Every structure is written in structure tokens, then in C-alpha cells.
Amino acid sequence: MNKSEMIEELAIKANLNHKVAETIVNLVVDSMKSALIEGDRIELRGFGSFHIEHYQAYIGRNPKTGDSIKVPPKKLPFFKVGKELKEKINRKFLQELEQS
């Protein structure tokens, strides 16, 4: 599901105008981006959590030339799936296996 599909789904399920649904989805996504940029952790119970991992600078290699390059320190967002979502996905997967 991409962002436009999410907007469409929200508009249908909540019986909302498309523009209102788009505004809601954009507000949620923008709020999550802002929280992660500020270094906050986001937890959506039953779904999962987002957090930032910090990486130190290191010396890497250019795969084409083999030259050493300095890789600067960086922060990357990560998602950890929640227990409830993981169990639902695995339950559906096992049901599909049994049917085939």
C-alpha cells in the first residue's frame, strides 16, 4: 500500500472527502517525520515502533575502484514490528500454507 492508496482507503472507510483524508494522512506522516528528526521514538501499539539508530564514522571502500573513503557518522530510522502485528501476519501465513 502506498500513500495515495492509504488516502483512498481512509476516505472510503471513514466516509470522508478525498481532500480531508489526504490532509489527515499528510498530518500523521509529517508528525512522524518531525518526531524522528527530533530524535523521538514513535510507538503505535499493536503495529510497531520507529526509532533512530546512530552510526559512527568509519573507513569504507569504493566497490568500483577499491579506494578507501571516509564515511561520515549518520543516523538512520528503523522500524520494529509489534508483537500483535507479527502474530497476525504469521497466523495468516500459516493458514495459507494449510490451504495449499
Secondary structure as UniProt FT lines:
FT   HELIX           3..13
FT   TURN            14..15
FT   HELIX           18..37
FT   TURN            38..39
FT   STRAND          42..44
FT   TURN            45..47
FT   STRAND          48..55
FT   STRAND          58..61
FT   TURN            63..65
FT   STRAND          68..71
FT   STRAND          74..81
FT   HELIX           83..99
//
